[in-house]
Amino acid sequence: MRDQRHITTTRHSGRREFLAAAGAAMAAFAGRSAVGDDQPQPGTGGVRRPAAKRPFELGLASYTLRKFPLDKTLAMTRRVDLKYICLKSFHLPLDATPDQIAAVAAKVKAAGITLYGCGVVSMGKPAEVDQAFDYAKAAGMKTIVASPKPELLKRIDEKVREFDIQVAIHNHGPGDKIYPTPQSICEKVGDLDKRIGICMDIGHTLRIGADPVESARKYADRLLDIHIKDVSAASPEGQTVEVGRGVIDIPAFLRALVEIKYRGIVSFEHEKDENDPLAGLAESVGYTRGVLAVI
């Protein structure tokens, strides 16, 4: 656990560094030719240098839009220009037939969005493990975000090897007796296939007193998926707020993902304003893209 004052101070320091870097970037943009980015930059030998590509993509955890039907969810995902989605069972029931799963997968693809995963899927019995893998395979998913009972991990290990679908275990912070932190997940999966790892919810991670930045670095080899959000306090009482308005050092966290060469999806899980989440989601996506443009 870390002292909340230390986390808050670190976060404010990170924001100051980000704003300073943003100011430098704006100055650089102001000095460019009016014809735009296509002009060669000094020291490049007259060749335009392309922007560096980050190793990960941004996506959406559809729990964000849990109050909306699938068609509306896809339309809202497109409005914020996210190209990857992880569907919760609200939008594709776990007991759907193969034909129903295929129809939803086709609808997602037609919307120009990649259906990369599902979850969070509870796995309390062996049959639920089998169902989740059959479901994911039928939909063409690469990732199952899950919360399994520890005694089922060996069975999950067998299924991962059989299906080549990774399982990212979600930490739920305070109140979660099994997987409260990324560390608690790693302690349970250390001897299993590397395709079994962590879906780090950075909000819940901070709410329990762990540092998302340190956790990303320490458990990089098991980091398979990320739920990005911000919270109002580094304590169990912290609530989801728009990314950039809370106490998480978002610039430092994203910088750490770039440095560890994280190659998964960073999915927004905006739990605030469940009946009208689009404005907060759009603000969160815009802030995150702004940070990434600078770092």
C-alpha positions in Angstrom: 0.0 0.0 0.0 1.2 3.5 -0.7 0.4 6.7 1.2 -2.4 8.6 -0.5 -0.5 11.9 -0.2 2.5 10.4 -2.1 0.2 9.2 -4.9 -1.6 12.5 -5.2 1.7 14.4 -5.1 3.2 12.1 -7.8 0.1 12.6 -9.9 0.3 16.4 -9.7 4.0 16.2 -10.5 3.2 14.1 -13.5 0.5 16.5 -14.7 3.0 19.4 -14.4 5.4 17.5 -16.5 2.7 16.7 -19.1 1.6 20.3 -19.3 5.2 21.4 -19.8 5.7 18.9 -22.5 2.4 19.9 -24.1 3.5 23.5 -24.1 6.7 22.5 -25.9 4.8 20.5 -28.4 2.4 23.4 -29.1 5.5 25.7 -29.6 6.8 23.2 -32.1 3.5 23.1 -34.0 3.4 26.9 -34.0 6.8 27.0 -35.7 5.8 24.7 -38.6 5.0 25.9 -42.1 1.4 26.8 -42.7 1.3 24.0 -45.3 1.4 21.5 -42.5 3.1 18.3 -41.4 4.3 17.2 -44.8 7.2 19.6 -44.8 10.7 18.1 -44.0 11.9 18.9 -40.5 15.4 20.3 -39.8 18.0 17.5 -39.3 16.1 14.9 -41.3 18.0 15.3 -44.6 14.9 16.7 -46.3 12.8 13.6 -45.5 9.6 13.9 -43.5 9.8 11.8 -40.4 6.6 9.8 -39.7 5.1 9.9 -36.2 6.1 7.0 -34.0 3.4 4.4 -33.7 2.4 3.3 -30.2 2.5 -0.5 -29.7 -1.1 -0.6 -28.3 -4.6 0.4 -29.4 -7.5 2.1 -27.7 -10.8 0.3 -27.3 -14.0 0.2 -25.3 -15.3 -2.1 -22.5 -19.0 -2.2 -23.4 -19.9 -2.2 -19.8 -19.6 1.5 -20.2 -22.7 1.5 -22.4 -24.6 -1.2 -20.4 -27.9 0.7 -20.5 -27.9 0.8 -24.3 -28.7 -1.9 -26.9 -26.0 -3.2 -29.2 -26.9 -1.0 -32.2 -26.7 2.1 -30.1 -23.5 0.9 -28.4 -21.8 0.4 -31.7 -23.0 3.8 -32.9 -21.6 5.5 -29.8 -18.3 3.6 -30.1 -18.0 4.9 -33.6 -18.8 8.5 -32.5 -15.7 8.5 -30.2 -13.7 6.8 -33.0 -12.8 3.6 -31.1 -12.0 0.7 -33.3 -11.9 -2.2 -30.7 -14.5 -3.5 -28.4 -14.8 -6.0 -25.6 -18.5 -7.0 -25.2 -20.2 -7.6 -21.9 -23.0 -10.1 -21.8 -25.5 -7.3 -21.9 -24.7 -7.0 -25.6 -23.9 -10.6 -26.4 -25.4 -13.1 -23.9 -23.1 -16.0 -22.8 -25.8 -18.5 -23.6 -26.4 -17.2 -27.2 -26.6 -19.8 -29.9 -23.7 -20.1 -32.5 -26.0 -18.4 -35.0 -26.7 -15.5 -32.7 -23.1 -15.1 -31.9 -22.2 -15.1 -35.6 -24.8 -12.4 -36.3 -23.5 -10.1 -33.5 -19.9 -10.6 -34.7 -20.9 -9.7 -38.2 -22.8 -6.6 -37.0 -19.7 -5.4 -35.1 -17.5 -6.0 -38.1 -19.9 -4.2 -40.4 -19.6 -1.2 -38.0 -15.9 -1.1 -38.7 -15.0 -2.3 -35.1 -12.9 -5.3 -34.1 -14.6 -7.6 -31.6 -11.4 -8.5 -29.6 -12.9 -9.9 -26.4 -15.6 -10.4 -23.9 -16.1 -9.9 -20.2 -15.9 -9.6 -17.4 -17.0 -13.3 -17.4 -17.5 -15.0 -14.0 -16.3 -18.6 -14.0 -17.5 -20.4 -11.0 -17.9 -23.9 -12.4 -16.1 -26.0 -15.0 -19.0 -25.7 -17.4 -18.8 -21.9 -17.3 -15.1 -22.2 -18.3 -16.0 -24.4 -21.3 -18.9 -22.1 -22.2 -16.7 -19.0 -22.2 -14.1 -20.6 -24.6 -16.8 -21.9 -27.0 -18.4 -18.5 -27.0 -15.2 -16.6 -27.6 -14.1 -19.0 -30.4 -17.5 -18.7 -32.1 -17.2 -14.9 -32.1 -13.6 -14.9 -33.2 -12.4 -13.2 -30.0 -8.8 -13.3 -28.9 -9.3 -12.4 -25.2 -11.6 -13.4 -22.4 -11.6 -11.0 -19.5 -12.5 -13.1 -16.5 -13.0 -13.5 -12.8 -12.5 -17.3 -12.2 -12.4 -19.2 -9.0 -8.8 -20.2 -8.3 -9.5 -23.9 -8.4 -10.5 -23.5 -12.1 -7.2 -22.1 -13.2 -5.7 -25.4 -14.2 -8.7 -26.1 -16.4 -8.4 -22.6 -17.9 -4.7 -23.4 -18.6 -5.7 -26.4 -20.6 -8.3 -24.5 -22.5 -5.9 -21.7 -23.3 -3.5 -24.2 -24.8 -6.3 -25.8 -26.8 -8.0 -22.7 -28.1 -5.1 -20.2 -28.2 -7.4 -17.6 -26.6 -5.9 -15.6 -23.8 -7.5 -15.0 -20.4 -7.0 -11.7 -18.7 -8.1 -11.8 -15.0 -9.7 -8.6 -13.8 -8.8 -7.1 -10.5 -11.7 -5.4 -8.7 -9.9 -3.7 -5.8 -11.5 -3.2 -2.4 -14.1 -5.8 -1.7 -12.6 -8.4 -4.0 -11.4 -11.2 -1.8 -9.7 -13.1 -4.6 -8.2 -10.7 -7.1 -8.0 -7.2 -5.5 -4.7 -6.2 -7.1 -2.5 -7.1 -10.1 -0.1 -8.7 -7.7 -2.8 -11.0 -6.3 -3.4 -12.3 -9.9 0.3 -12.9 -10.6 0.7 -14.8 -7.4 -2.0 -17.3 -8.6 -1.0 -17.7 -12.3 2.8 -17.7 -12.1 3.1 -21.3 -13.1 0.5 -21.2 -15.8 0.7 -20.4 -19.6 1.8 -16.8 -20.3 -1.5 -16.3 -22.1 -3.2 -16.3 -18.7 -2.6 -12.9 -17.1 -4.0 -9.6 -16.0 -6.7 -7.2 -17.1 -5.5 -4.3 -14.9 -8.3 -2.0 -13.9 -6.3 1.1 -13.0 -9.1 2.7 -11.0 -9.6 -0.3 -8.7 -5.8 -0.7 -8.5 -5.4 2.8 -7.1 -8.5 2.6 -4.9 -6.9 -0.3 -3.0 -3.6 1.6 -2.6 -1.5 0.0 -5.3 0.3 2.1 -8.0 -0.9 1.4 -11.6 2.4 2.7 -13.0 4.5 0.5 -10.8 2.2 -2.5 -11.4 2.4 -2.0 -15.2 6.2 -2.1 -15.0 6.5 -4.9 -12.5 3.9 -7.3 -14.1 4.5 -6.3 -17.8 5.0 -9.9 -18.9 1.5 -10.8 -17.6 -0.3 -7.6 -18.7 -2.8 -8.7 -21.3 -5.6 -6.1 -21.2 -6.3 -2.8 -19.5 -9.4 -1.0 -18.3 -8.5 2.7 -18.2 -10.5 5.2 -16.1 -9.8 7.8 -13.5 -11.0 8.0 -9.9 -11.8 10.8 -7.5 -9.6 9.5 -4.6 -6.9 6.9 -3.9 -9.1 5.1 -1.4 -12.1 2.7 -1.4 -14.4 5.7 -1.5 -13.0 6.9 -4.9 -15.5 7.1 -7.7 -15.1 7.0 -11.4 -14.6 10.4 -13.0 -13.6 11.5 -16.5 -10.0 10.6 -17.4 -7.8 13.5 -16.5 -10.0 14.9 -13.8 -9.1 12.4 -11.0 -6.0 11.4 -9.0 -4.4 8.9 -11.4 -1.2 10.0 -13.1 -2.5 9.2 -16.6 0.5 10.6 -18.4 2.9 8.5 -16.3 0.8 5.4 -16.8 0.6 5.8 -20.6 4.3 6.5 -20.8 5.0 3.3 -18.8 2.9 1.3 -21.3 4.9 2.7 -24.2 8.2 2.0 -22.4 7.3 -1.6 -21.6 6.0 -2.1 -25.2 2.6 -3.2 -24.1 0.8 -4.6 -27.1 -2.7 -5.2 -25.9 -5.8 -3.0 -25.9 -6.4 -0.1 -23.5 -10.2 -0.1 -23.1 -12.2 2.7 -21.6 -14.5 1.6 -18.8 -16.4 4.8 -17.9 -18.8 3.8 -15.2 -20.1 7.3 -14.4 -23.4 8.6 -15.7 -24.6 5.2 -16.9 -27.8 6.7 -18.4 -25.9 9.4 -20.3 -22.2 8.4 -20.5 -21.2 9.7 -24.0 -20.0 13.1 -23.0 -17.7 11.7 -20.2 -16.5 8.9 -22.5 -15.7 11.4 -25.3 -13.8 13.6 -22.8 -11.8 10.7 -21.5 -10.9 9.5 -25.0 -9.9 13.0 -26.1 -7.8 13.5 -23.0 -6.0 10.2 -23.5 -5.3 10.8 -27.1 -4.0 14.2 -26.3 -1.6 12.7 -23.7 -0.4 10.1 -26.2 0.2 12.8 -28.9 2.6 14.5 -26.5 4.5 11.6 -25.0 
